[in-house]
Amino acid sequence: MTSRRPRWRAYLLLARVSNLPTVWTNVLAGTTLAMAAPSGARLFWLSSAISLLYMGGMFLNDACDRHIDAVARPERPIPAGDVSPREVTAIGVALLAAGAIVLALGRPGWPAMLWSGLLVATILYYEVRHKRDPLAPIVMGLCRGLVYCTVAAAVAGSVLLPVAGAALLMTVYVAVLSLIARRAGPGRLVPYLLAGISLVDAGVILAHGPAPLALFGVAGFGLTLALQRSVPGN
């Protein structure tokens, strides 16, 4: 017999908190695409909102995949008995709602709310349908690409061509990552590819903003890999 994990540990695994640095560098890149000198307060607000949306999606991912995980990954928190499916679903929905509320409290204007609504809808569609949709890797990529659009709309009120181009780049990268992960399975490659999201952000920042800010993307890559040693991100 094995003992259950503490609930806090199960929550960290469900939220895949080790990947949060890649979310923060997404926000930095999206902000840089829209304005050259993002303020610390603005970055904190947007990072908080998008992080809540990300973690909500991750909780719902485990809730939706619980029957598959019971066979393929019995060590995950739900099949291991650490938390109940109902609890995970409720927390996932609450986190998504909290992310939308935090974003709205900043009064970003209707374009940002429109893009954030599209982001939330895409997250929900992916979690519910990804095991049955052959285009699921593209949908997963869109969940990241739409972060650029949401953030840019929040700080500039519009999504211009450079933002759309960078969003397309991120969508393609994450879609390819998803395909590789499905075929390669657990291993050393996928964590590096996940952390590599921050390197893509660094490239976007380098192309469109102050070069020193790109170092935060490189730092996000290293921090993600370091955190993955304690909390797997795949």
N, C-alpha and C positions, 0 to 999 in steps of 0.2 A: 504494500500500500504506500502511496505517496501523499504527503501533506499538501494542503492547498496553499497557494500563494497568498500573501497579504493582499487585501483589496487594493491598496495604493499601488502595489507592484503590477497587479492585473490592469489597472487603469493606465499606467505608463505604457504597458505593452499594447493595449487596445488603441491608445492614441498615437502610437508610434512616434513618441516625442523626439526620438533621435533624428527624425527628418525635419524637425521644425526649423533648424538653421537654413535649410533650402527654401522654406517658405519666406523667411525673413529676407533672404537675398532676392527672391522673386519680387518682394515689395520694394526693395531698394532699387532694383533694375527698372521696375515699372514706373516708379517715381522719377528716376533719373531720365527716363524717356520723355516724361512730360514736363519736367522742370530741372534746371541744371543744379540747383542748390536746395535739396530737400531739407526741411527742418527736422530736428530731433522729435519734437512733439507730433508732427505729422506722421513720421515714420512709426513712432510708437503706437499711435491710434490705428493706423492701417495694418501694422503687423499684428496687433492684438485681434482685430476683426478677422483677418484672413487666417490666423492661427486657429481661432475658434472654429471657423468653417472647415478647416483641414481636419482638425481632431474630430469634429462631428462626423465627417465623412468616414474617417477611419473606424470609429465606433460602429457606425452602420454597416461598414464592410464586414466586420466580424459577425454582426447580427444576421446579415443576409447569407453569409457563407457558413453558418454554424453546422449545417448538416454535412457539407463537404469536408469541413475541417475535422469533424468527428472521425472521419476515415483517414484523410490525408495528413492532417496536422493536429492530432489529439492533444498536443501540448499547449494549444492556444487557450486563452482564459475561459471561453465558454465551454468547450468540450471537456476541459480539465476540471470543471465544476467550481472555478473561482468566482464566477459571477453568473447571473441568470440572463437568458436572452432578452427578457422583458426589461431588465435593468439597463442592459447595454443599449437597447433600442431607445429607451426613454432618455438616457444621457446623450446619445447621438443626436436626437431631435432637439434636445435642449441646447446643445452646443451650437448647432446650426442656427437656431433662433437667436441665441446670444450673439453670434457673429454678425448676423444681419442687424440686430439692434445696436451693437457697438458702432457699426458702420453708419447707421442712420443718425446716431447721436451726434456725429461729427458734421451733420448737415451738408453732405457732399453734393447735393443737387440731384435732379432726376436722372441724368445720364449714368451716374455711378450706381444709383439704385437699380436702374434697368439692367446694367451689366452684372451687378451682384446678384440680382434675381435670376439672370441667365446662368450664372455660375452655380448657384444653389440648385437650380433645376437640373443642370448637367451632373452635378454630384449625385443627386438623388437618382437620376436615371441610371448612372453608372452602377451604383450600389445595388439597385434592384434588378438590373438587366444584364450585368456584365458577363455572367456565365452563359447567357443564351444569345448574346449579340456578337456576331463575328467582327463587328466594327468597334468592339469594346476598347481595344488599345488606342484607337483614335479618340474615343470619348474620354479615356483617361488623360490623354495628352491635352485635350481641350480644357480639362479641369485646371491644368496648370497655365495654359495659354491665356485663359480668361482672367487669371489673376492680374496679368499685365494690363488687360483692358479695364478691369474694375479699378485698379489703382490709378491708372492714368486718368480715367474719367473722374475719379474722386479729387485729384489735385489740379486738373486742368479743365475739366468739364467736357472733354471730348477725347475721341480715340483717333489719332492721326495715323498716317501711313507708316511711320517708323514703329509705332506701337503695334500696329497690325502685323507688320513684318516680323518683329521680334516674337509676337505671340504665336505666329505660324512656326517659327523656328523652334520655340519651346514645345509646341504641340507635337511636332515631328520627333523631336528628341525623346520625349516621354513615351510616345507611341512605340518607337523602336525599342526603348528600354523595356517596355511592357512585353513586347514580343520576345525579346531575348530572355527575359525572366521566365516566361511561360515555357520556353524550350529548354533553358539551361537548368531551371530549378534552383534550389538553395545552393549557394556556393560563394566564392570570394568575389566573383565578377559583379553580381548585382549590387552589393553594397557600394562598390566604387561608382557604378553607374548612377545610383541614387544620389550619392554625394556629388556626382558630376553635374547635377542640375545647377548647383551654385557656380560651377565653372562656366556654364553657359551664361548665367547671369553676369559673371565677371566680364565675359566677352561683350555682352550687350552694353554694359556700363562703359567699358573701354571705348566702344565705338560711338557712344552718344553722350558721354558725360565726362566729368573730371577723372583723369586716369587714377589718382590715388583711391577713389571709391571702389575701383575694381579689386583692390586688396581685400575688401570685405567679402567679396565673392570667393576668393581663394581661402579666406579664413573660414567661411561657411563650409567649404569642402572638407577642410581638416576637422572642424568641430563635429560635423555630421559623422565622419568616420570614427572619431573618438567616442561619441555617444553610442554608436552602434555596438560597441564592445559590451555595453551594459544592457541596452535595449535594442534588440533587432528591429530594423526599419522596413524589412520586406514582408 
